[in-house]
Amino acid sequence: MEEEVVQSVTDLPVQNPPGEEFSAADLTWVKYASSEHHREDVALIPYERMEAFISGESSNPECPTRFHIERSRKREEGSLREYRSDEFLLHRIYWCSFGPENYGEGGTILPSRKFRLNTRNRAARPQSMRGCTCHFAIKRLYARPSLLLIIYHERRHVNKSGFICHGPLDRDAIGPGARRVPYIGSEIQQQTMSLIYLGIPEENILQTHIEGIQRYCSSDAKVDSIASQYVQKLGMIIKRSTHELDLDDQASIRMWVDRNKKSVFFYQDSTDTDAFILGIQTEWQCQQMMRFGHQSLLASHSSFGVSKLKYPLHTLLVFDSMQHALPVAWIITRSITKKDTLKWMRALADRIHSIDSTWRISGFIIDDPASEIDPIRDVFGSPVLFSLWHIRRTWLKNIIKKCSNIEIRREIFIQLGKIVYSIWSEKNPMDALEQLFQDFVDQTAFVKYFKSFWVPKLEMWIDSVRNLPLASQESCGAIEGYHLKLKVKAYDDVQLDALQRVDWLVHKLTTELHSSYWINLFADESGSFPEVKAEYIASTSWQRALQIPDEAVLFDNKEPHSVKVVSQNDASQMWTVWNPGSEFSLCDCSWSLQGNLCKHILKVNMMCGARKDFQPSLSLQSFQRVLLDLWQKPLDDSFSLDLSVAWVMQMQERIQHVAELATSDGIAQVAKKLPIQWTRRTGRRTATKRTSPVLLPHSNSSLQKDLTPKKSTKRKRLSTFSS
């Protein structure tokens, strides 16, 4: 059937896709014919969205490029007495920067141009022009200046022979002249940058860089020489790069935001009424948030650098397949008000939902009782959990710092743990705290610190522990692992005065820390860089605890308050874990004495969970409290009782499925028992032929919708491609 052709611009609908950027895949194209155009693909958008379309079209993952102005014409308003509906005020032709010339072998070069090229917007080097024929025109309509008509002449990035001539889908990787200029994709560039930031020797980086290029083209002396020059120049650029774009920090951060708009999801400059807020998320972080955050946990690492940095740093974390914490967003601000928190959370969620509207999380972990919970529930619509890693670490570090006697350190820390455990009992935690001060009245340094710093806000922490479910020790260890890595990266700079500059912190996060996590995840999933992978796997105490065999943990019935763990490096050495089975256990190893959650404590607590002579963990006790609160409803409140029973049964089924999956040989055995569930309509496919629609009685046939599954034209990111 021949497609309908529109002959007047007034018959075209105005399209305005959501999001900061959009591409041709987000528009519905209509065939348009007139005296000037012959069956062209056109679309009508607001004139103010012109740059959003050009930017989105340049970010095509299959053929990333930039567009330059090949020709341009314009006329003044009121200069025409008679005009057609498609007459223009502004007329430009945009061409892919990999064309129209072909600088490769056997290519042709245009002899002259009527319009001077804007060389700044061209491809990175002249040799990269491959004769691409992709181009489109835009017309700002004379009759309706607020609208823009897009005429796409060639949407494919192909040469005159019809072959893809650039981008990852190009079989020659770099088009004509493949032996001269090697293709360097974003993955190879990010890999090389990450290795430079990690301090890997240049000869090793060059070897890895050449191996990456060889996936796209054969290697020879010319390719190796160009690759060597590229690595040297990239290393020189990184070494000479500076965070100070301007002497004034506020002006410098404005310049950075203007240059990195794709990595900024929210920005609010400081004024008399508004607080400074900067939300950073790179494209890679956005991908990981969608990948590991969907139907999983999102964690908050808040208030980093309160006393040292100009503005505290707030990090959102997801947990990857190894349950390591990955930073997927950084928020730099001093404001923790509900209004400001809602602003950046909503902006972040809107960015994710603009890519995948079905994305959602299962839970949100906070580590600060002062955090606003209402914005989390309003934006993400998920339960909120509380993590004790921060309070445990802070208490232990100050006990070690202010108490010199090892036995007194142990007793104070155990007593503080008992106060937290007594939250769900009939005892008043504050009475237990007063007893602690009386028992250790001679420890004046610690008692003075605790009374001045913790007593005023201890009620707030107790309320959070009592009212919110508690996160497990595995997640606490993962968040603490990120905290330690962030601390090393942030405070290792010799320029201590830079801590009070925001541009310095942004530079650290988006270069060194971002590259470090990128190469860690790449090494783990690709199997390359075995040393980096091994270090990444062992970067959390939980993963290190899994490497300790059960035989190395020695229980003694005569000493129930301590457990021995045989060292894996030296069999003649043993570590002692006091108060086993508790989140407030203490080990005498050097890592634990620095305030960290060590592998020996986690291993002992893993084994104590299966033994009846030890109390359950805090996270399990809080979970039991949630179940009891759901069950304990007044009998006369029938609706609430029914709802509580429904929630309990749903939680019981989920726990049962997880337990079956953990103990079964494969997921297939568990999947067979699950009931069949329909997915959304666009995800279903059928092999049957389309049948004629059946109209419901007493219904208007014009309101009936076509239920035939339609092919989605939404652009999808390219994850893999054939070499």
N, C-alpha and C positions, 0 to 999 in steps of 0.2 A: 504494500500500500504506500503510495507516494505521500511524503511528509508535507504538512500544510505550510504554506509560505505566507508570511506577513508582509504587507506592502506599505504600511504606515507605522512610524515610530510611536504614534499615539496609541496603537493597539498593543504595545509591549507593556508587560507589568514591571513595576519598579521593584527590584530585589535588594535587600539589605541584610546579608547574612550576619549572624552574631559573631563576636570575637574581635580581637584587635586586628587580626589579619584573616584574609580568606583568599581562596584561589578559584580557578576556573571549575574545579571539581565541586565547589560549593554553590555554583550557579546553574540555572536551567537555561540552556541555549536554544534559541529559536532561529529558524531560517528566515532571512530577511532579503527582499529583492526590491530594487528601485532602479531609476535610470543610471545611477552611479554604481550600485552594488548588484551583484548577480548571485543570489542564493548564498549569502554569507551567514555565518554563525554569529549572532549578536545577543547582547544582554544589556539591560538598563539598570544602572545603579545610581545612588546619590553622588554628586560631584565630590563631596567632601571625603568619600571613601576611596578615591582614586589611589592614593599612596598605600592604603591597606591592601588593595587588590594587587598592586605591583609587588609589594613585599611578600605577600602570600604566594604569588606565582613564582617568585624567585626561590622560595624555600621548598620547592618540589623535591621530595627525597629521592625520587628516581632519577631526576636530572637537575641537580642544584645548579643555579646560574644567577646571573644578574642581567637586567635589561637596560640597553642604552637607547637614547633617542636617535633614530635614523633620520627622520625629517620632522619639521614642525612648521605649522602655519597658525595664524590667529587673525582675527578681525575685531573691530570695535562694535560695541552695542549701538544699534540704531543706524548702522551703515547700510543696511539692506532695506529696500522698500517692499520687495516681494521675496519670499523665501519658502523653501520646502520644510517639511517637518524634521528632516535630518540635516539641515544646514548647521554649521558649526560656528562657535566663537573661538574655540581652540581645537586644533586637529594635530595629533602627533602619531607617529608610527614608532612603536617600540620593537626592538629586535634583540633576540638572545645574544649575549656578549660572546658566544662561541661562533658567531657568524655576523654577516653573511659571507665574509671572505673565508678562504681556506688557505692557511699558511703551511699546511702539511705537504707531503710529497705528492706532486701531480695536481695540487690545488690551484685555484684561480684567485686573483686579487682584483678587486674593482679598481679601474684606472683612475677614477675621480669621484668626488662627492659634491653635491650641492649644499650640503649642510655640514658644518664643522662638528666633528665627533667630540663628545665629552669623554675624554680619555680616562678621567678619574673613575667613571662608572663602567669601564670596559673590563674584560677579563684580566686576571692577574698579570699575564704576560702575553705579548703578541703571538708567540708560537702556539698558544692554546686555542687560537681561532680555527674551527674545524668545519666551517661551511654550514653551520646549523641554519635551517630555514624557518625555525619557529619565530613568528612575529605576529603582532596584533596592533590595531589602531584604536585610538580613543577620540571621541568627539564630545566636546562640551556643547550641548545643544543651544542654538541661537534662540529658539522659541521658548525653551525652558532651561535657563542657565544653571539651575540647581541640580540638573540631571546630567549623567555622563553615559554615552553610548559606547559600548565596547564591541569592536568588530574583530573577531579572531580569524586571521587568514590561514594560519597553520599552527595547530596546537601541539603537534608532535615535534620532538627535538631530534630531527633526522636531517641528513644531508640530501643533496639532489638525487642521489641513488636510492633514497628511501631507507637507509640504514641509520640506526642510532649512532651518533658521532661523539657523544661525551656522556659522562656520568657513569655510575656503577653498572648500568645495563649494557654499556658499550663493550662488545666482545673484545675489541682491541684495547679497551680501557682508556685510551687517550686518542682514539681516532687516527686519521692519517698522520704519519710521522711518529709512530709509536716508539721507534728506536731512538728518537731524539729527546723527547720530554716525557719522563715517567709520570704515571698518574699517582697522585697523592690524595687519598680519600681522607675524610674527617677522622676515621678510626686510626689510620696510620699516623696522622698528625697528632692526635691526642695521645697515642701511645708513646710517640717520640718525646712530646712535651713532658709527659709524666715521668719518663725515665730520666730526663734532664733534671727535673725538680727533685727526684730521689737521689741525685748525685752519682748515678751510674757512670763509669768511665766512657769517654766519647767513642773509643773504638768498639765497645760493646753495643752502644746505642746505634752506631752506624751499621754494624752487622745485622741487628734486629730490624733496622729501617729498610735495608736492602732486601731482607727476607720478606718483608711485607710488600715491597714493590714487586717482587718476583711473582706474587700471586696474580698480578695483572699483566705483566709483560716479561719477556725474557731479559736476562741480565747480560750486559756487555760492559766494556771499558767506559763507554760514554755514559751509560746509565749510572754506573758506580761513581763516576766523577761528579755528575750532577747531584746524586744523592748525598755525596760527601759535602758538597757545597751547601746543600739544603740544611743538613744537620748542623754544620758550623754556623750558618747564618741564624738558624733558629735558636741555637744555644747562645749566640751573641745577643740576640734580641731579648731573650729571657734574662740574661745577666745584666743587661743595661736597662731593663724595664724598671720603672719606679712608680711608687704609689702616689707621689705628689704631682698631680696634674696642675695644681695651683697652690701658691703659698697659703692661701686661705682654705682651711679644711672644708668649710661649707660649700665654697665655690668648686673645690676639687671634686667633691662627691656629686655635685650637680652635673659636672662634665662627664663623670663616669657613668651616671645614669643615662645621659643622652647618648653615649657611645654603646651602651649595653642594654638597650631596651628589651631585647628578647630574654635577658636573664633577670629582669626586674618585674615582679608580679604586683608590687605595690610600693608607692613612694609618696611620702607626705613630708614636706619641708617644715622645719620648725618655725612657728610664728608666735604671736602673743597669745593666740587661742588654741593652736594645734601643736601637738608634740611631734618630734622627729620620729618617723617610722620608715625603715627601708627593708623591704622584703625581697630576698634574692632566691632565685631558683633557675638553674641552667636547664637546657633542654635534656641533658642526660639525667639530671635529678628528677625532672618531670616524668621521664620514662620509668625510672625506678619507683617513683611514688605510685604510678598507675600499676606497675607490675607487681610490686610486693605489698602495696597498701590495700589493694582491692580485697575485700572480704577478710581482712587481717587487721593487725594492730598498728596504730600510729602512736608514737611516744613523743613526749615533750621533755627536752633538756633545757631548763630555764635558768635565767639569772647568772649566766657565766660572766665573770669579770666585773662584778658589781663595784668592787673597791679599786680596781686597776684600770679598767677601760673607760673611755668617755661615755659610751652607751653600752649597757649590758647586751649580751648576745643570747638570743633564744633560738634553739634548733629543734626542728621536727625530724623525727627518725622513723624509719621503717626497718623491718627485720628481714634479711635475705634468706636464701635457702639454708644457709649455715647458722641462722639465727644471730647473725652479727648486725649491729646497729649501723644503718647507712643514713647519712644526713641528706635529706631531700628538700630542705628549705631552711634558710637562715633569716631571722628577723632581728634587726638591730633597732632597739628602742628602749627608752626608760619607762614608758607608759605601760601600765598593766590594767588600765581602766577597762570596763566592759565595752564602752563605746569604741575605743581604739582597737581592742582585741577583736571585736566583731568586724571591723573594717578589713584588717589584713587576712583574717580567717576566711571571710566571705570572698575576697578577691582571689585567694588561693584555690578555694573550692570551685569558684566559677571558671578558673583557668583549666582545672582538671575536667570538669563537667562539659566544657566546650569541646573537648576531645572525645570523651566517653561519658555520655549522660547516665550510664548505668553504674558508674564507679561509686563505691561506698565502702566504709570501713566497718569493722565489727566491734572495735573498742578503741578508746583513747586513754593513754597512760599519762598522768601528770606527776610531777615530783615536788611541787610547791603548793602548800595549802592556800596560799594567797592567790592562786590562779583562778580566773573567772571560769566557772563551769557552764553558765548559761550560754555563752557564745558557742562552746563546743557542742552542746546539745542542739542548739538552734541550727548551726551550719552543717555539722556532720551527722546529727541524729543518731548518736551511738552512746552506749554506756561509758562511764568514766571510771577508770581504775586509778589507784594511788600507789606510788612506788616509794619504798623506804630507803633507797640506796643513798640519798643525800644526807638524811639524818643519821644513818648508821656511820657513814664515812666521816662526817663532821665530828660526831661524838668521839669516835675512836681516835682520830688524829689529835684532838685536843687533850684527851686523856693521856696519850703517849707523850705529848708535848709538855704537859703541866705536872705529870706524876712520874717520878723517877723509879719508884719501886714497882717491880714487875708484878708481884702478887696483888698489890693494891690496884694497879691498872686493871687486872683481870676481874677483881671483885667489883669495882665500880662499873665496869662495862656490863657485867652480868646483871647487876642490880638495875641498871638502866633498861636492860632488855626485859626484866621482869615487870617493870612499870608499864612498858608497852603491851606485854602479854596480859596484864591485869585489866586492860581496857574493857574486855567483854565479861569480866567477872563482877561480883557485887562490891568489890573493894574500890575505893576512890583512888585513882592514880596519883592525885596530889598529896594524899596522906602518905603514900609510899615514897614520894619524892622528899617529903619532910623527914622521913625516917632515914633516907639516904644521906641527907645533909647532917643529921645527928651522928650517924655511924662514921662518917668521914670528915668530921669537923676539922681535923688537923690538916686536911688537904686544902689549904686556904686558896691557893692559886686556882684550882679547878672549881671549887665551890663559888668563888667570886665571879669567875667567868660564866658559869652556868646560871647563876642568879641574875646577872645583868643582861645576858644575851638570850637565854632560852626560856626562862620562867615567864617573861611577859607574853611570849607567843606560843607557849607550850599547849595552852588550851585549844588554840587553833589547829595545831598538829593532831592533838588527840581527837578532836571532832572529825577531822578528815579521815583518820584511821578507823574511827568508829562507824562513820556513815558511808564510806566508799569501799568497794572490794579492793583487796591488796594484790599487787602484781607479784609474780613469782620471782625467785632468786635468779633464775636464768635471765629474765629480762633486766633485772637489776644489774647483773654482771655485764650484760651487753651495753647498757647505758653508761655504766662506769667505765667500760673500755673505751667508748667514744670520748668520754670526759678526759681521760688520761691522754689520749692522742691529741685532742684539741689543746690541752694544756701545754703539751710539749711543743706543738707547732706555733702556738700563740706567744709563748713566753720565752722562746729561744732566741729572739732577736736582740742583737747587741744595742740597737737604738731604743733604749728604754723610753725616751721621750715620745716615740711614735705610738705608744699605747693610748695616748690621748687624742689620736687622729682616727677618724672613721675611715678615711680612704686607705690607711694602712691595714686596718682590720679586714676591709673588703678585699684588698689585694691578697692578703694571706689566705682568706677563705677560698677565693675563686681560682687561685693558682696552686699553691702547695697542697692545701688540704683536699681540694677537689681532685687534683691529679693523683694524690695518694690513694684515695678511695676508688678512683676509676681504675687504676692499674691493679689494685687488690682484687676487685671483682672480676676484671678481665682475666687475670692470672688464674683465679679460682675456677672460672667457667670454661676457659679455653684450654687449660692444662699447660700453658706456657709459663715461663718464669717460675720454675719449681721452688726456688728459694723464697720468692715473694709470696707464692701460694702457701708454703709451709708457715711462714711468719704470720700471714693473714689468718689462717685457720687457728693458730695458737694465740691470737690477739685477745681472746676473752678467757677468763678463768674457768668458765663452764666447759669450753672445749678442751682446755688443759686437764680439767678434772676427769673428763671421759677417758683420757689416756691412762689413768691410774687403775690398775687391776684391783678387783675386790680383795684379793689375797693380801694386798699391801695395807689394808685397813684392819687394825687389831683392836678388838673390843675386850675389855677386862671387866668382869662382873664385880670384882672387888673395888674397882675405881669407875663408878658409873658416870662421874662428872668429867671424864677425860677419855680421849681415844688417841691411839698412836697410829701414825701413817708413815710407812717406810718410804724413804726417799728413792726416787727412780734413778737418780744420778749416782748415788752412793748408798749401797745396801746397808752399810754399817751405821748410817745416820737415820734418825727417826724424828718426826715432828709431832708435837702434842697439840691436840685440838681440845680446848676447854669449852664446857657448856655445849656439848654436841646436840644436834637436832634443832638448834635455835638459829634464827637470823642474827642473833647477837653472840655467835660463837667467836672465839679468839684463838688464833694460832701463834706459835712462837717463831714462825719463819719470818724472814726479812721482809717479804712482800706484804704480809699481814701487818707487821709492825710499822709500815708506812701508811696504814689506814685503809688498805685495799682489801677487797674480798678475794681471798686466795683460793687456789684450786683444792687445797687440803680440806678447807671448811666445806666447800661445795660437795666434794666427794663423800665426806663423812655424813653430811645431811642427806645426800641421795640414799645412802644405805640405812640411815635412821628412819627414813620414811616408811620402810617396810617392817620395822621392828615395833612391837607393841609397847615396849618399855620406855619409849620416848614420846614426848608430847608432839602433836601435829604442828606443822608450820603455821606461821601467821596467815599466809595466803589461804591455806585450807580452812583455818578457823573463820576467817572473814567470809569465805564462800559458804560455810555451814550457817553462819549468821544470816546471810542473804536468804538461804533456803528457809530457815526458820521464820524469818520475818514474812516471807511469802505465805507460809502455811498458817501462821498465827494471826488469823483474821476473825473478827466477831462473827458468830454463827448467823446472827440476824442480818448481816451485811452480805446477802447471798451473791450479788453481782461481783463484789470484790473477792469473795471466796472462790467463785468460779474462775475469775481471771487469774488469781494466784495459782490455782491448781493447773491451769493451762500453761502458765509460765514454767512452773516446776516440771511438768511433764515434758515440755519442749526442751528444757535444759537437760533433763535426764536422758532423752533420746540422743541429743548431741553428744553428751559424754559417753554414752554407750557406743555410738558409732566410732568415736575417736579411740576408745579402748579396743574395740574389735579390730580397727585398722592397725593399731600398734602391735597387737598380738597375732594377727593373721599373716599368712605367707605372701599375700598380694592383695591389691585393691579390688581385683576382679571378684574375689569371694565375698567381699562386703557389698560391692555394687549390685550383685544379683539380688540381694535382700531388700534393696531400697525401692520404694514405690516410684512408678514412672511419673515424671513431672514435665509439663509442657513449658517450653521456653517462650520468649517473646515471639511475636508473629514473624518479624523480619529474619529471625534465626532459623525458622523451619523451612524445610524443602520437601517437596513431594514429587513422586515419579508419575503420578496419575495425570491424565490430561485434564485440561480445564473444562469444567462443566458450566452450563448456562446458569446464571444466578437465579435463585428462587426468591421471589418477593414475599415478604411477610404480609399476612392479611391486614387490611386497613392501613397500609403504609404508603408513603409517597415514593414512587420509583426513582424520582430524581435525587432522593436522599440516600439511596443505596450506594455503598462503597464497593469498589472492586477489591475483592479479597485475595486476588492473585499475588503471590510474592513477587515483589519487584526487585530488580537488581540494584544494589546500592551503588551510587556513584560517588560516595564520599571517599576522599583521598585517604589511602592507608599508607602508613610509614613502611619503608622497605627494611625488613630485618635481615633477610638473607637473599643472596643472588648467586647465580651460577657464574663461575669464573670463565 
